[in-house]
Amino acid sequence: FPGPWEVATAAVKLFHDGVMVRDLKTSVSRAAVGVTVGARLGILAGILTARVVLVRLAVYPFFNILRPIPAIALVPIAIVWFGIGEESKYFVIAYTVFLAVWLATHHGMEHVAETYIRASRSLGAPWWREFFEVIVPAAAPHIFAGLRFGAALAFLSLVAAELTGSSAGIGYRLEEARQYFQVDRMFVGLIQLGLLGALLDSFFVFISKRLVHWETV
């Protein structure tokens, strides 16, 4: 178990060698693409499965089957489908984020208070105003909660994606350190993942307090 001084020394060395900066850029870029793609698809799918009966009947059971499958189990399939390039890593990360955001969006859209719907219809609101001014604001706290959870899961799947077929990234550096029993470097990687996750979570909290000001996430 390395002491704080050993971990700090390893971090300084990795920084001066340029390894830390390169790994951070690579991992953050992969996580950003995966979160963006997964979140967009998850919100869209959540809206459709919650508000369109035919879509819910067709794909909801399928998504429920996918949810228990961990991201690391998809790494071999992603490599077969997309190769060992960046696309396979984007796929694994986006898959994890998608399911988390989809479930939260679906739950929020499906459980809008019936009194809100009745009030908007009794006032003669058209369907598009009901959707954008009643349903979306009511579901927004759930959507942002899903985004926060998905962002945290993104770094779990990032490590799984980088363990195979990578030459840079925090996950790759963790595996390399394991092979050479460099426990101090392993702790440096873990600290980086923790800080990145905390920063991204704080970002979503900051945005949610301004966009969903009627209810905190």
Backbone as a chain_set.jsonl record, in Angstrom:
{"seq": "FPGPWEVATAAVKLFHDGVMVRDLKTSVSRAAVGVTVGARLGILAGILTARVVLVRLAVYPFFNILRPIPAIALVPIAIVWFGIGEESKYFVIAYTVFLAVWLATHHGMEHVAETYIRASRSLGAPWWREFFEVIVPAAAPHIFAGLRFGAALAFLSLVAAELTGSSAGIGYRLEEARQYFQVDRMFVGLIQLGLLGALLDSFFVFISKRLVHWETV", "coords": {"N": [[0.856, -1.184, 0.0], [0.927, 2.004, -1.095], [2.365, 4.996, 0.262], [1.234, 8.441, 0.785], [3.275, 10.167, -0.114], [4.717, 8.627, -1.954], [2.762, 8.194, -3.917], [2.311, 10.841, -4.709], [4.833, 11.465, -5.738], [4.949, 9.678, -7.901], [2.88, 10.737, -9.422], [3.895, 13.276, -10.078], [6.082, 12.539, -11.642], [4.818, 11.219, -13.791], [3.462, 13.388, -14.809], [5.519, 15.164, -15.595], [6.73, 13.616, -17.531], [4.877, 13.791, -19.482], [2.978, 11.892, -19.775], [0.697, 11.802, -18.117], [-0.854, 14.031, -18.907], [-1.378, 13.385, -21.571], [-2.83, 11.007, -21.248], [-5.034, 11.962, -19.808], [-6.214, 13.754, -21.667], [-6.913, 11.938, -23.681], [-8.684, 10.13, -22.354], [-10.678, 11.86, -21.354], [-11.668, 12.902, -23.743], [-12.737, 10.575, -24.927], [-14.68, 9.9, -22.996], [-16.305, 12.176, -23.13], [-17.394, 12.076, -25.74], [-18.75, 9.599, -25.599], [-20.59, 10.082, -23.472], [-22.076, 12.218, -24.522], [-23.263, 11.116, -26.887], [-24.594, 8.838, -25.796], [-26.298, 10.069, -23.887], [-27.973, 11.732, -25.43], [-29.291, 9.86, -27.103], [-30.447, 8.327, -25.094], [-32.251, 10.109, -23.813], [-33.999, 10.658, -25.947], [-34.976, 8.043, -26.503], [-36.163, 7.493, -24.025], [-38.256, 9.36, -23.94], [-39.814, 8.427, -26.078], [-40.464, 5.749, -25.338], [-41.958, 6.243, -23.072], [-44.073, 7.884, -23.832], [-45.16, 6.988, -26.218], [-47.142, 4.402, -27.065], [-46.857, 2.148, -28.778], [-44.09, 2.091, -29.268], [-43.158, 1.664, -26.686], [-44.188, -0.913, -26.132], [-42.753, -2.326, -28.027], [-39.937, -1.991, -27.611], [-39.325, -1.634, -24.891], [-39.206, -4.062, -23.264], [-36.896, -5.177, -24.408], [-34.866, -3.299, -23.805], [-34.904, -3.588, -21.06], [-33.83, -6.107, -20.768], [-31.247, -5.605, -21.615], [-30.216, -3.954, -19.619], [-29.085, -5.299, -17.254], [-26.679, -6.229, -18.278], [-23.279, -5.904, -17.999], [-20.934, -3.299, -18.896], [-18.331, -4.153, -19.431], [-18.666, -6.689, -20.396], [-19.405, -6.279, -22.964], [-17.203, -5.449, -24.309], [-15.583, -7.341, -25.868], [-17.421, -7.85, -27.984], [-17.755, -5.27, -29.007], [-15.212, -4.794, -30.024], [-15.094, -6.695, -32.051], [-17.144, -5.746, -33.712], [-16.452, -3.033, -34.22], [-13.704, -2.866, -34.309], [-10.382, -2.181, -32.926], [-10.15, 0.486, -32.599], [-11.127, 3.917, -31.86], [-13.903, 3.903, -32.081], [-15.026, 1.578, -30.956], [-14.626, 2.015, -28.243], [-16.115, 4.338, -27.824], [-18.621, 3.217, -28.265], [-18.973, 1.378, -26.11], [-18.961, 3.087, -23.876], [-21.075, 4.858, -24.519], [-23.187, 3.057, -24.584], [-23.502, 2.321, -21.855], [-24.132, 4.811, -20.661], [-26.411, 5.451, -22.102], [-28.407, 3.554, -21.266], [-28.744, 4.228, -18.564], [-29.625, 6.911, -18.68], [-31.852, 6.623, -20.304], [-33.612, 5.038, -18.682], [-34.099, 6.755, -16.484], [-35.236, 8.976, -17.791], [-37.48, 7.805, -18.987], [-38.885, 6.991, -16.672], [-39.383, 9.514, -15.48], [-40.938, 10.802, -17.474], [-43.105, 9.096, -17.634], [-44.336, 9.215, -15.177], [-45.55, 11.686, -14.705], [-47.466, 13.951, -12.843], [-50.917, 13.335, -12.738], [-52.73, 15.362, -12.279], [-51.483, 17.634, -13.333], [-51.627, 17.119, -16.089], [-54.388, 17.012, -16.502], [-55.091, 19.601, -15.768], [-53.786, 21.159, -17.745], [-55.111, 20.297, -20.041], [-57.729, 20.953, -19.478], [-57.555, 23.667, -19.642], [-57.309, 23.999, -22.277], [-54.889, 23.622, -23.627], [-52.812, 22.979, -26.425], [-51.361, 19.874, -27.736], [-48.614, 20.112, -28.097], [-47.873, 22.244, -26.468], [-48.598, 21.222, -24.031], [-46.756, 19.144, -23.862], [-44.17, 20.418, -23.92], [-44.387, 22.388, -21.939], [-45.483, 21.289, -19.708], [-45.096, 18.417, -19.377], [-42.318, 17.999, -19.968], [-40.987, 19.891, -18.155], [-41.864, 18.717, -15.724], [-40.664, 16.23, -15.823], [-38.009, 16.855, -15.957], [-36.276, 16.975, -13.576], [-35.854, 14.219, -13.101], [-34.603, 13.499, -15.463], [-32.173, 14.922, -15.327], [-31.128, 13.717, -13.066], [-30.695, 11.196, -14.108], [-28.744, 11.845, -15.989], [-26.62, 12.594, -14.315], [-26.124, 10.163, -13.021], [-25.525, 8.579, -15.227], [-23.213, 9.861, -16.143], [-21.43, 9.237, -14.091], [-21.302, 6.464, -14.391], [-20.097, 6.418, -16.829], [-17.343, 6.66, -16.513], [-16.725, 4.282, -15.321], [-17.259, 2.454, -17.376], [-15.468, 3.5, -19.163], [-12.92, 2.756, -18.216], [-13.162, -0.01, -18.532], [-13.368, -0.109, -21.317], [-10.886, 0.832, -22.098], [-9.099, -1.049, -21.315], [-8.483, -2.911, -23.195], [-6.956, -3.016, -26.327], [-5.859, -0.413, -26.392], [-3.578, 2.367, -26.395], [-3.176, 4.495, -24.886], [-4.574, 6.481, -22.216], [-6.429, 6.546, -19.102], [-7.421, 4.103, -18.132], [-5.893, 2.296, -19.633], [-3.359, 2.943, -18.612], [-3.653, 2.134, -15.982], [-3.832, -0.657, -16.303], [-1.329, -1.156, -17.403], [0.305, -0.393, -15.262], [-0.449, -2.348, -13.437], [0.626, -4.655, -14.587], [3.338, -4.275, -14.165], [3.48, -4.119, -11.476], [3.285, -1.574, -10.315], [2.12, -0.029, -7.966], [1.83, 2.517, -6.927], [1.44, 4.112, -9.192], [-0.953, 3.07, -10.011], [-2.675, 4.012, -8.033], [-2.521, 6.708, -8.607], [-3.91, 6.786, -11.047], [-6.456, 5.981, -10.131], [-7.116, 8.127, -8.478], [-7.235, 10.168, -10.362], [-9.476, 9.323, -11.854], [-11.458, 9.519, -9.874], [-11.433, 12.305, -9.337], [-12.129, 13.366, -11.862], [-14.698, 12.276, -12.177], [-15.998, 13.506, -10.01], [-15.82, 16.205, -10.75], [-17.347, 16.233, -13.119], [-19.825, 15.475, -12.101], [-20.327, 17.65, -10.412], [-20.589, 19.59, -12.347], [-23.033, 18.876, -13.6], [-24.75, 19.23, -11.442], [-24.486, 21.988, -11.082], [-25.542, 22.94, -13.518], [-28.139, 21.897, -13.384], [-29.27, 23.244, -11.203], [-29.725, 25.71, -12.278], [-31.195, 25.356, -14.612], [-33.257, 23.62, -13.849], [-34.668, 24.99, -11.776], [-36.891, 24.896, -10.164], [-36.891, 22.556, -8.802], [-34.435, 20.833, -7.075], [-31.788, 18.603, -8.089]], "CA": [[0.0, 0.0, 0.0], [1.841, 3.139, -1.181], [2.061, 6.169, 1.063], [0.894, 9.642, 0.019], [4.459, 10.739, -0.772], [5.02, 7.797, -3.12], [1.745, 8.476, -4.936], [2.573, 12.185, -5.216], [6.046, 11.388, -6.556], [4.578, 9.024, -9.157], [2.061, 11.675, -10.193], [4.789, 14.312, -10.62], [6.873, 11.936, -12.713], [3.938, 11.016, -14.936], [3.152, 14.702, -15.376], [6.71, 15.689, -16.268], [6.968, 12.798, -18.724], [3.812, 14.052, -20.452], [2.059, 10.748, -19.834], [-0.553, 12.126, -17.448], [-1.639, 14.959, -19.738], [-1.849, 12.639, -22.744], [-3.874, 10.084, -20.817], [-6.221, 12.743, -19.455], [-6.851, 14.223, -22.9], [-7.5, 10.79, -24.369], [-9.826, 9.597, -21.609], [-11.745, 12.864, -21.307], [-12.253, 12.948, -25.08], [-13.579, 9.388, -25.093], [-15.836, 10.015, -22.11], [-17.183, 13.24, -23.627], [-18.135, 11.57, -26.899], [-19.667, 8.561, -25.143], [-21.671, 10.685, -22.683], [-22.922, 13.019, -25.419], [-24.065, 10.219, -27.734], [-25.476, 8.038, -24.961], [-27.319, 10.905, -23.25], [-28.949, 12.158, -26.442], [-30.109, 8.71, -27.48], [-31.214, 7.913, -23.927], [-33.383, 11.03, -23.627], [-34.946, 10.415, -27.039], [-35.619, 6.749, -26.291], [-37.022, 7.598, -22.844], [-39.475, 10.078, -24.331], [-40.622, 7.571, -26.948], [-41.02, 4.6, -24.615], [-42.899, 6.697, -22.053], [-45.227, 8.602, -24.386], [-45.696, 6.31, -27.406], [-47.47, 3.049, -26.595], [-46.29, 1.138, -29.67], [-42.646, 2.023, -29.023], [-42.956, 1.033, -25.373], [-44.442, -2.348, -26.259], [-41.773, -2.947, -28.914], [-38.523, -1.946, -27.192], [-39.118, -1.589, -23.433], [-38.667, -5.346, -22.752], [-35.538, -5.364, -24.91], [-33.973, -2.459, -23.004], [-34.83, -4.168, -19.719], [-32.903, -7.235, -20.847], [-29.897, -5.068, -21.768], [-29.751, -3.219, -18.435], [-28.175, -6.013, -16.342], [-25.437, -6.634, -18.93], [-22.244, -4.902, -17.698], [-20.225, -2.764, -20.062], [-17.117, -4.91, -19.722], [-19.044, -7.876, -21.157], [-19.596, -5.877, -24.355], [-15.925, -5.066, -24.918], [-15.216, -8.221, -26.987], [-18.335, -7.634, -29.11], [-17.453, -3.958, -29.586], [-13.979, -4.918, -30.811], [-15.437, -7.436, -33.272], [-17.971, -4.899, -34.57], [-15.866, -1.738, -34.577], [-12.245, -2.893, -34.296], [-9.744, -1.73, -31.677], [-10.025, 1.941, -32.649], [-11.909, 4.724, -30.919], [-15.337, 3.645, -32.193], [-15.428, 0.543, -29.993], [-14.644, 2.625, -26.912], [-17.3, 5.194, -27.795], [-19.802, 2.36, -28.18], [-19.102, 0.83, -24.754], [-19.325, 4.184, -22.97], [-22.411, 5.336, -24.883], [-24.142, 2.015, -24.175], [-23.733, 2.431, -20.415], [-24.824, 6.077, -20.395], [-27.734, 5.378, -22.733], [-29.362, 2.819, -20.458], [-29.017, 4.984, -17.34], [-30.417, 8.095, -19.017], [-33.15, 6.154, -20.808], [-34.472, 4.612, -17.581], [-34.509, 7.932, -15.71], [-36.139, 9.773, -18.621], [-38.729, 7.041, -19.095], [-39.579, 7.08, -15.385], [-39.876, 10.87, -15.294], [-41.993, 11.086, -18.444], [-44.256, 8.223, -17.396], [-44.964, 9.485, -13.886], [-45.973, 13.079, -14.541], [-48.701, 13.986, -12.045], [-52.123, 13.391, -13.57], [-53.381, 16.668, -12.095], [-50.872, 18.567, -14.283], [-52.158, 16.833, -17.416], [-55.799, 17.423, -16.528], [-55.169, 21.067, -15.728], [-53.41, 21.72, -19.047], [-56.149, 19.988, -21.024], [-58.94, 21.727, -19.16], [-57.302, 25.035, -20.086], [-57.289, 23.997, -23.735], [-53.53, 23.663, -24.175], [-52.549, 21.985, -27.478], [-50.491, 18.789, -27.282], [-47.209, 20.505, -28.073], [-47.647, 23.066, -25.272], [-48.668, 20.293, -22.896], [-45.517, 18.385, -23.796], [-42.999, 21.244, -23.617], [-44.573, 23.263, -20.789], [-45.969, 20.531, -18.553], [-44.463, 17.102, -19.226], [-40.855, 18.132, -19.912], [-40.55, 20.446, -16.861], [-42.119, 17.778, -14.628], [-39.717, 15.114, -15.918], [-36.636, 17.357, -16.011], [-35.421, 16.524, -12.461], [-35.477, 12.815, -13.313], [-33.65, 13.446, -16.579], [-30.869, 15.366, -14.844], [-30.625, 12.671, -12.179], [-30.167, 10.167, -14.994], [-27.491, 12.337, -16.57], [-25.58, 12.499, -13.284], [-25.805, 8.753, -12.825], [-24.876, 8.122, -16.448], [-21.854, 10.402, -16.194], [-20.605, 8.435, -13.172], [-21.092, 5.154, -15.014], [-19.256, 6.573, -18.017], [-15.942, 6.43, -16.167], [-16.578, 2.839, -15.101], [-17.163, 1.813, -18.689], [-14.253, 4.006, -19.812], [-11.817, 1.888, -17.815], [-13.368, -1.303, -19.196], [-13.1, 0.042, -22.75], [-9.479, 1.107, -22.332], [-8.252, -2.168, -20.889], [-8.138, -3.719, -24.363], [-6.803, -2.308, -27.588], [-5.539, 1.003, -26.199], [-2.173, 2.717, -26.179], [-3.193, 5.675, -24.017], [-5.796, 6.586, -21.439], [-6.264, 6.205, -17.69], [-7.624, 2.668, -17.999], [-4.694, 1.634, -20.17], [-2.244, 3.161, -17.697], [-3.886, 1.266, -14.824], [-3.469, -2.021, -16.675], [0.125, -1.197, -17.549], [0.88, -0.36, -13.912], [-0.693, -3.648, -12.816], [1.564, -5.63, -15.138], [4.671, -4.042, -13.605], [3.325, -3.991, -10.017], [3.509, -0.177, -9.917], [0.891, 0.284, -7.238], [1.719, 3.969, -6.772], [0.836, 4.636, -10.425], [-2.351, 2.649, -10.015], [-3.411, 4.949, -7.188], [-2.608, 7.968, -9.358], [-5.018, 6.621, -11.983], [-7.713, 5.967, -9.392], [-7.386, 9.492, -8.027], [-7.673, 10.91, -11.546], [-10.858, 8.939, -12.163], [-12.318, 10.098, -8.857], [-11.54, 13.752, -9.531], [-12.886, 13.616, -13.087], [-16.097, 11.978, -11.889], [-16.53, 14.541, -9.122], [-15.967, 17.435, -11.522], [-18.485, 16.096, -14.023], [-21.035, 15.489, -11.28], [-20.533, 19.036, -9.992], [-21.065, 20.321, -13.526], [-24.455, 18.607, -13.78], [-25.441, 19.882, -10.331], [-24.474, 23.42, -11.39], [-26.486, 23.187, -14.609], [-29.502, 21.561, -12.966], [-29.774, 24.283, -10.303], [-30.103, 26.865, -13.078], [-32.212, 24.981, -15.577], [-34.38, 23.018, -13.121], [-34.614, 25.761, -10.531], [-38.059, 24.627, -9.337], [-36.644, 21.359, -7.999], [-33.026, 20.463, -7.146], [-31.533, 17.197, -8.372]], "C": [[0.895, 1.238, 0.0], [1.397, 4.303, -0.298], [1.759, 7.372, 0.183], [2.103, 10.223, -0.734], [4.821, 9.945, -2.021], [4.032, 8.058, -4.253], [1.988, 9.85, -5.557], [3.805, 12.196, -6.124], [5.753, 10.75, -7.91], [3.763, 9.959, -10.038], [2.924, 12.754, -10.837], [5.609, 13.761, -11.779], [6.034, 11.723, -13.973], [3.597, 12.339, -15.616], [4.338, 15.256, -16.167], [7.04, 14.895, -17.535], [5.931, 13.045, -19.814], [2.78, 12.949, -20.548], [0.699, 11.104, -19.248], [-1.442, 13.009, -18.314], [-2.207, 14.232, -20.951], [-2.982, 11.688, -22.37], [-5.165, 10.829, -20.482], [-6.954, 13.228, -20.702], [-7.569, 13.083, -23.607], [-8.759, 10.3, -23.668], [-10.986, 10.584, -21.559], [-12.44, 12.97, -22.659], [-13.184, 11.759, -25.308], [-14.842, 9.481, -24.243], [-16.821, 11.06, -22.624], [-18.028, 12.766, -24.804], [-19.163, 10.536, -26.455], [-20.848, 9.12, -24.37], [-22.621, 11.462, -23.588], [-23.843, 12.134, -26.257], [-25.067, 9.436, -26.892], [-26.604, 8.846, -24.336], [-28.389, 11.333, -24.252], [-29.882, 11.017, -26.833], [-30.985, 8.25, -26.317], [-32.426, 8.793, -23.678], [-34.439, 10.792, -24.697], [-35.7, 9.107, -26.832], [-36.557, 6.783, -25.089], [-38.325, 8.312, -23.142], [-40.392, 9.161, -25.132], [-41.245, 6.406, -26.187], [-42.049, 5.017, -23.57], [-44.182, 7.253, -22.65], [-45.856, 7.941, -25.597], [-45.889, 4.838, -27.063], [-46.816, 1.982, -27.466], [-44.786, 0.975, -29.46], [-42.365, 1.338, -27.695], [-43.153, -0.477, -25.455], [-43.344, -3.046, -27.057], [-40.381, -3.043, -28.292], [-38.311, -1.946, -25.689], [-38.607, -2.925, -22.885], [-37.219, -5.598, -23.192], [-34.539, -4.551, -24.101], [-33.829, -3.009, -21.591], [-33.892, -5.37, -19.677], [-31.461, -6.735, -20.923], [-29.35, -4.477, -20.473], [-28.831, -4.008, -17.518], [-26.835, -6.393, -16.962], [-24.367, -5.571, -18.667], [-21.485, -4.488, -18.949], [-19.026, -3.617, -20.436], [-17.428, -6.173, -20.53], [-19.216, -7.557, -22.639], [-18.297, -5.528, -25.054], [-15.524, -6.012, -26.051], [-16.097, -8.025, -28.216], [-18.035, -6.312, -29.795], [-16.204, -4.019, -30.455], [-14.254, -5.658, -32.124], [-16.204, -6.539, -34.24], [-17.219, -3.681, -35.103], [-14.345, -1.743, -34.64], [-11.709, -2.364, -32.981], [-9.539, -0.217, -31.655], [-10.933, 2.628, -31.641], [-13.394, 4.361, -30.939], [-15.815, 2.61, -31.177], [-15.511, 1.113, -28.583], [-15.839, 3.566, -26.767], [-18.559, 4.352, -27.589], [-20.022, 1.863, -26.756], [-19.549, 1.915, -23.777], [-20.748, 4.658, -23.246], [-23.485, 4.338, -24.469], [-24.501, 2.161, -22.697], [-24.53, 3.684, -20.079], [-26.252, 6.029, -20.924], [-28.753, 4.71, -21.819], [-29.728, 3.579, -19.18], [-29.925, 6.175, -17.624], [-31.793, 7.687, -19.522], [-34.088, 5.816, -19.656], [-34.983, 5.808, -16.781], [-35.499, 8.794, -16.5], [-37.498, 9.097, -18.752], [-39.544, 7.167, -17.811], [-40.173, 8.472, -15.178], [-41.028, 11.208, -16.217], [-43.272, 10.296, -18.151], [-45.023, 8.6, -16.141], [-45.204, 10.973, -13.645], [-47.316, 13.081, -13.821], [-49.921, 14.173, -12.947], [-52.833, 14.731, -13.442], [-52.802, 17.714, -13.042], [-51.468, 18.383, -15.683], [-53.605, 17.309, -17.519], [-55.938, 18.933, -16.544], [-54.832, 21.672, -17.081], [-54.489, 21.467, -20.088], [-57.433, 20.746, -20.752], [-58.796, 23.181, -19.574], [-57.156, 25.124, -21.6], [-55.913, 24.063, -24.351], [-53.389, 22.617, -25.274], [-51.505, 20.986, -27.004], [-49.041, 19.225, -27.17], [-46.907, 21.4, -26.882], [-47.704, 22.202, -24.019], [-47.349, 19.54, -22.732], [-44.355, 19.245, -23.307], [-43.153, 22.068, -22.34], [-45.087, 22.535, -19.546], [-45.152, 19.259, -18.345], [-42.953, 17.232, -19.075], [-40.393, 18.77, -18.599], [-40.764, 19.485, -15.686], [-41.106, 16.638, -14.622], [-38.267, 15.564, -15.841], [-35.772, 16.939, -14.819], [-34.968, 15.074, -12.606], [-34.435, 12.694, -14.422], [-32.265, 13.857, -16.11], [-30.279, 14.366, -13.847], [-30.037, 11.526, -12.996], [-28.863, 10.574, -15.634], [-26.354, 12.251, -15.566], [-25.154, 11.056, -13.082], [-25.072, 8.194, -14.043], [-23.447, 8.619, -16.562], [-20.922, 9.639, -15.268], [-20.302, 7.07, -13.774], [-20.16, 5.242, -16.218], [-17.798, 6.279, -17.697], [-15.696, 4.967, -15.803], [-16.409, 2.113, -16.426], [-15.938, 2.286, -19.456], [-13.068, 3.114, -19.491], [-11.938, 0.531, -18.496], [-13.005, -1.22, -20.671], [-11.615, 0.211, -23.034], [-8.553, -0.033, -21.931], [-7.773, -3.007, -22.071], [-8.01, -2.817, -25.585], [-6.539, -0.825, -27.459], [-4.035, 1.18, -26.051], [-2.048, 3.962, -25.316], [-4.533, 5.712, -23.304], [-5.568, 6.112, -20.009], [-6.431, 4.706, -17.472], [-6.434, 1.873, -18.503], [-3.526, 1.764, -19.201], [-2.413, 2.323, -16.422], [-3.475, -0.174, -15.121], [-1.961, -2.168, -16.832], [0.803, -1.214, -16.176], [0.671, -1.689, -13.192], [0.322, -4.687, -13.298], [2.95, -5.502, -14.522], [4.626, -3.827, -12.088], [3.66, -2.577, -9.519], [2.242, 0.339, -9.225], [0.713, 1.791, -7.061], [1.085, 4.598, -8.01], [-0.631, 4.226, -10.539], [-3.202, 3.601, -9.174], [-3.526, 6.32, -7.852], [-3.776, 7.908, -10.341], [-6.365, 6.637, -11.289], [-8.101, 7.368, -8.919], [-7.86, 10.351, -9.2], [-9.12, 10.596, -11.894], [-11.834, 9.543, -11.16], [-12.523, 11.585, -9.039], [-12.347, 14.091, -10.773], [-14.378, 13.368, -12.866], [-16.739, 13.039, -11.009], [-16.745, 15.855, -9.867], [-17.171, 17.373, -12.452], [-19.795, 16.112, -13.256], [-21.355, 16.913, -10.82], [-21.05, 19.888, -11.141], [-22.562, 20.117, -13.718], [-25.278, 19.221, -12.648], [-25.568, 21.386, -10.602], [-25.513, 23.749, -12.461], [-27.92, 22.954, -14.153], [-30.093, 22.637, -12.057], [-30.234, 25.522, -11.067], [-31.204, 26.557, -14.084], [-33.459, 24.398, -14.91], [-34.459, 23.681, -11.761], [-35.807, 25.495, -9.618], [-37.91, 23.36, -8.5], [-35.182, 20.968, -8.174], [-32.895, 18.983, -7.378], [-30.612, 16.635, -7.313]], "O": [[1.563, 1.502, 1.0], [0.203, 4.556, -0.136], [1.996, 7.336, -1.024], [1.965, 10.709, -1.856], [5.192, 10.529, -3.039], [4.425, 8.134, -5.417], [1.888, 10.014, -6.772], [3.811, 12.862, -7.159], [6.239, 11.215, -8.941], [3.932, 9.975, -11.257], [2.719, 13.11, -11.998], [5.806, 14.444, -12.784], [6.482, 12.01, -15.083], [3.462, 12.405, -16.837], [4.17, 15.756, -17.279], [7.571, 15.449, -18.497], [6.081, 12.566, -20.938], [1.819, 13.054, -21.31], [-0.335, 10.749, -19.814], [-2.642, 12.762, -18.438], [-3.365, 14.429, -21.319], [-3.973, 11.579, -23.091], [-6.257, 10.381, -20.831], [-8.178, 13.124, -20.784], [-8.696, 13.243, -24.076], [-9.786, 10.081, -24.311], [-12.144, 10.193, -21.706], [-13.661, 13.112, -22.721], [-14.291, 11.921, -25.822], [-15.939, 9.177, -24.712], [-18.033, 10.856, -22.562], [-19.231, 13.022, -24.858], [-20.317, 10.584, -26.881], [-21.983, 8.692, -24.577], [-23.839, 11.372, -23.434], [-25.049, 12.37, -26.329], [-26.249, 9.374, -27.228], [-27.738, 8.375, -24.26], [-29.581, 11.297, -23.944], [-31.101, 11.182, -26.886], [-32.125, 7.834, -26.52], [-33.506, 8.293, -23.368], [-35.631, 10.731, -24.397], [-36.922, 9.065, -26.969], [-37.627, 6.174, -25.121], [-39.382, 7.914, -22.651], [-41.599, 9.12, -24.897], [-42.426, 6.108, -26.369], [-42.923, 4.225, -23.218], [-45.255, 7.12, -22.06], [-46.975, 8.291, -25.974], [-44.925, 4.118, -26.804], [-46.274, 1.008, -26.942], [-44.269, -0.143, -29.472], [-41.445, 0.527, -27.59], [-42.359, -1.235, -24.898], [-43.034, -4.211, -26.807], [-39.714, -4.069, -28.43], [-37.202, -2.235, -25.24], [-37.655, -2.927, -22.105], [-36.422, -6.161, -22.442], [-33.474, -5.057, -23.746], [-32.759, -2.912, -20.99], [-33.238, -5.618, -18.664], [-30.556, -7.357, -20.368], [-28.139, -4.497, -20.252], [-27.856, -3.438, -17.028], [-25.937, -6.836, -16.248], [-24.543, -4.426, -19.085], [-21.407, -5.233, -19.926], [-18.729, -3.79, -21.618], [-16.573, -6.673, -21.259], [-19.179, -8.457, -23.477], [-18.284, -5.331, -26.269], [-15.151, -5.53, -27.121], [-15.61, -8.031, -29.347], [-18.055, -6.23, -31.023], [-16.14, -3.373, -31.502], [-13.719, -5.299, -33.173], [-15.952, -6.563, -35.444], [-17.33, -3.336, -36.279], [-13.745, -0.726, -34.989], [-12.464, -2.124, -32.039], [-8.834, 0.303, -30.79], [-11.437, 2.01, -30.703], [-14.074, 4.497, -29.922], [-16.895, 2.755, -30.605], [-16.387, 0.723, -27.811], [-16.495, 3.593, -25.726], [-19.451, 4.731, -26.831], [-21.142, 1.922, -26.249], [-20.423, 1.679, -22.942], [-21.536, 4.839, -22.318], [-24.573, 4.733, -24.051], [-25.678, 2.126, -22.335], [-25.488, 3.631, -19.307], [-27.183, 6.506, -20.275], [-29.845, 5.24, -21.619], [-30.886, 3.575, -18.763], [-30.884, 6.418, -16.892], [-32.791, 8.334, -19.203], [-35.238, 6.257, -19.647], [-36.164, 5.869, -16.438], [-36.482, 9.283, -15.943], [-38.538, 9.746, -18.64], [-40.748, 7.418, -17.855], [-41.321, 8.605, -14.754], [-41.998, 11.836, -15.792], [-44.379, 10.777, -18.394], [-46.222, 8.338, -16.042], [-45.077, 11.459, -12.521], [-48.203, 12.297, -14.157], [-49.948, 15.056, -13.804], [-53.47, 15.188, -14.391], [-53.529, 18.59, -13.51], [-51.775, 19.356, -16.372], [-53.993, 17.934, -18.506], [-56.791, 19.483, -17.242], [-55.509, 22.597, -17.528], [-54.755, 22.327, -20.927], [-58.144, 21.136, -21.678], [-59.792, 23.859, -19.828], [-56.908, 26.202, -22.141], [-55.77, 24.514, -25.488], [-53.806, 21.474, -25.083], [-50.838, 21.212, -25.994], [-48.318, 18.784, -26.278], [-45.808, 21.337, -26.332], [-46.956, 22.421, -23.066], [-46.881, 19.324, -21.614], [-43.635, 18.855, -22.388], [-42.151, 22.417, -21.715], [-45.118, 23.107, -18.457], [-44.586, 19.045, -17.273], [-42.367, 16.648, -18.164], [-39.478, 18.238, -17.97], [-39.951, 19.439, -14.762], [-40.731, 16.136, -13.562], [-37.377, 14.731, -15.673], [-34.616, 16.573, -15.027], [-33.83, 14.74, -12.275], [-33.505, 11.892, -14.332], [-31.278, 13.208, -16.459], [-29.062, 14.191, -13.793], [-29.011, 10.953, -12.628], [-27.968, 9.747, -15.808], [-25.238, 11.876, -15.927], [-23.963, 10.761, -12.984], [-24.116, 7.43, -13.907], [-22.567, 7.891, -17.02], [-19.759, 9.412, -15.603], [-19.178, 6.578, -13.678], [-19.513, 4.261, -16.584], [-17.088, 5.708, -18.524], [-14.582, 4.468, -15.96], [-15.529, 1.266, -16.578], [-15.421, 1.561, -20.306], [-12.298, 2.753, -20.381], [-10.948, -0.019, -18.98], [-12.406, -2.145, -21.22], [-11.129, -0.212, -24.083], [-7.35, 0.023, -22.185], [-6.78, -3.727, -21.967], [-8.86, -1.963, -25.835], [-6.947, -0.048, -28.322], [-3.32, 0.267, -25.639], [-0.942, 4.429, -25.046], [-5.497, 5.069, -23.719], [-4.628, 5.365, -19.737], [-5.673, 4.101, -16.715], [-6.017, 0.897, -17.88], [-2.785, 0.805, -18.991], [-1.427, 1.858, -15.85], [-2.846, -0.831, -14.291], [-1.384, -3.182, -16.44], [1.758, -1.959, -15.958], [1.529, -2.112, -12.417], [0.816, -5.496, -12.512], [3.659, -6.496, -14.371], [5.614, -3.404, -11.488], [4.24, -2.406, -8.447], [1.421, 1.038, -9.819], [-0.412, 2.289, -7.044], [0.278, 5.52, -7.889], [-1.446, 4.958, -11.1], [-4.317, 3.952, -9.56], [-4.527, 7.013, -7.673], [-4.542, 8.864, -10.457], [-7.317, 7.234, -11.792], [-9.273, 7.743, -8.956], [-8.774, 11.163, -9.052], [-9.902, 11.499, -12.193], [-12.904, 10.02, -11.536], [-13.641, 12.084, -8.914], [-13.166, 15.01, -10.744], [-15.218, 14.15, -13.312], [-17.886, 13.428, -11.231], [-17.741, 16.542, -9.64], [-17.928, 18.338, -12.563], [-20.774, 16.701, -13.714], [-22.513, 17.331, -10.836], [-21.852, 20.798, -10.935], [-23.288, 21.077, -13.974], [-26.395, 19.684, -12.882], [-26.624, 21.979, -10.379], [-26.269, 24.712, -12.331], [-28.816, 23.725, -14.496], [-31.29, 22.915, -12.13], [-31.044, 26.298, -10.559], [-32.047, 27.407, -14.37], [-34.58, 24.65, -15.35], [-34.334, 23.027, -10.726], [-35.761, 25.822, -8.432], [-38.706, 23.114, -7.594], [-34.727, 20.788, -9.304], [-33.735, 18.192, -6.95], [-30.265, 15.455, -7.359]]}, "num_chains": 1, "name": "protein.A"}
